[in-house]
Amino acid sequence: VQLQASGGGLVQAGGSLRLSCAASGIMFSIVGMGWYRQAPGKQRDLVAAITRGGTTTYADSVKDRFTISRDNTANTVYLKMNDLKSEDTGVYFCYVGIVVGLEYSEYWGQGTQVTVSS
């Protein structure tokens, strides 16, 4: 299983970015996909997640600014980030949750850097 994230970069405050994460080598059912963020010196926190059925979860700090979506046929998850703030700066990691039988496993991408300048 491999996850390839892209779309990070440097943007001014108030700007927008769209992250993508494509999963390959998936032979079993994906039950959830999402994004975590790790700011310098801080722990990795959930930003947004989406189930196969489309149910979404957002961190309070990004509600109404970020939108998560997914393409089930392409095993790809997206994160559209609007009105970016300096506190959104960090490395964004995508993940995929897979169920095989009764066993749940998570796989992670390599991370993509998002830097918001004020």
Secondary structure per residue as TSV (DSSP state, phi and psi in degrees):
chain	resnum	aa	ss	phi	psi
A	1	V	-	360.0	129.1
A	2	Q	E	-131.4	141.7
A	3	L	E	-121.6	129.2
A	4	Q	E	-117.4	111.2
A	5	A	E	-97.7	147.6
A	6	S	E	-153.7	167.3
A	7	G	-	108.2	-5.8
A	8	G	-	-72.5	173.8
A	9	G	E	162.8	-167.1
A	10	L	E	-103.9	130.2
A	11	V	E	-143.6	151.4
A	12	Q	E	-79.4	154.7
A	13	A	T	-55.2	137.1
A	14	G	T	92.6	-11.3
A	15	G	-	-83.9	-174.3
A	16	S	-	-132.5	153.3
A	17	L	E	-144.4	156.0
A	18	R	E	-127.7	118.9
A	19	L	E	-94.8	146.4
A	20	S	E	-129.4	149.9
A	21	C	E	-145.8	115.4
A	22	A	E	-105.9	128.8
A	23	A	E	-101.6	135.4
A	24	S	E	-130.2	161.2
A	25	G	S	77.8	13.7
A	26	I	-	-83.5	117.5
A	27	M	-	-108.3	-4.6
A	28	F	S	-129.6	-179.3
A	29	S	E	-74.9	126.5
A	30	I	E	-86.2	124.6
A	31	V	E	-102.0	-19.7
A	32	G	E	-162.8	151.3
A	33	M	E	-139.4	157.9
A	34	G	E	-178.5	-170.9
A	35	W	E	-133.0	137.6
A	36	Y	E	-115.4	160.7
A	37	R	E	-132.0	138.4
A	38	Q	E	-127.3	112.1
A	39	A	-	-84.6	157.9
A	40	P	T	-55.0	126.7
A	41	G	T	76.3	7.4
A	42	K	S	-121.3	168.1
A	43	Q	-	-78.2	165.0
A	44	R	E	-81.3	124.2
A	45	D	E	-119.5	149.5
A	46	L	E	-67.2	133.8
A	47	V	E	-101.9	-52.4
A	48	A	E	-160.3	151.2
A	49	A	E	-144.6	155.3
A	50	I	E	-144.4	135.3
A	51	T	E	-85.3	171.1
A	52	R	T	-60.7	-31.9
A	53	G	T	-81.4	-6.7
A	54	G	-	101.9	3.4
A	55	T	-	-71.9	131.7
A	56	T	E	-113.9	153.3
A	57	T	E	-135.1	137.6
A	58	Y	E	-131.4	148.2
A	59	A	-	-67.6	145.9
A	60	D	G	-56.6	-34.3
A	61	S	G	-70.4	-15.5
A	62	V	G	-116.5	-3.4
A	63	K	T	-57.0	140.9
A	64	D	T	73.1	-1.3
A	65	R	T	-118.3	-35.5
A	66	F	E	-108.1	148.5
A	67	T	E	-134.1	124.9
A	68	I	E	-101.5	141.8
A	69	S	E	-148.0	167.9
A	70	R	E	-149.4	153.3
A	71	D	E	-113.9	102.7
A	72	N	T	-64.4	-34.9
A	73	T	T	-70.7	-27.9
A	74	A	T	-101.6	1.4
A	75	N	T	50.4	46.8
A	76	T	E	-126.6	138.9
A	77	V	E	-119.1	143.4
A	78	Y	E	-122.2	153.0
A	79	L	E	-135.6	107.2
A	80	K	E	-90.7	123.0
A	81	M	E	-116.5	116.3
A	82	N	-	-112.2	161.1
A	83	D	S	49.0	50.9
A	84	L	-	-64.4	144.6
A	85	K	-	-122.1	162.4
A	86	S	G	-59.9	-32.0
A	87	E	G	-72.5	-5.9
A	88	D	G	-83.3	-6.6
A	89	T	-	-62.4	136.5
A	90	G	E	161.7	-178.4
A	91	V	E	-94.8	127.4
A	92	Y	E	-101.1	125.2
A	93	F	E	-113.1	130.8
A	94	C	E	-95.5	155.7
A	95	Y	E	-142.6	161.1
A	96	V	E	-135.1	135.2
A	97	G	E	-104.1	130.1
A	98	I	E	-127.7	139.4
A	99	V	E	-111.4	127.5
A	100	V	E	-124.2	108.4
A	101	G	T	66.3	-117.4
A	102	L	T	-106.3	6.0
A	103	E	E	-102.1	128.7
A	104	Y	E	-103.2	132.9
A	105	S	E	-133.2	151.5
A	106	E	E	-120.6	143.5
A	107	Y	E	-125.9	146.4
A	108	W	E	-123.5	147.1
A	109	G	-	-83.4	178.3
A	110	Q	-	-83.1	-11.0
A	111	G	-	94.7	144.7
A	112	T	E	-133.6	134.3
A	113	Q	E	-81.7	132.1
A	114	V	E	-120.7	123.5
A	115	T	E	-124.2	123.1
A	116	V	E	-111.8	119.4
A	117	S	E	-95.1	140.5
A	118	S	-	-94.4	360.0
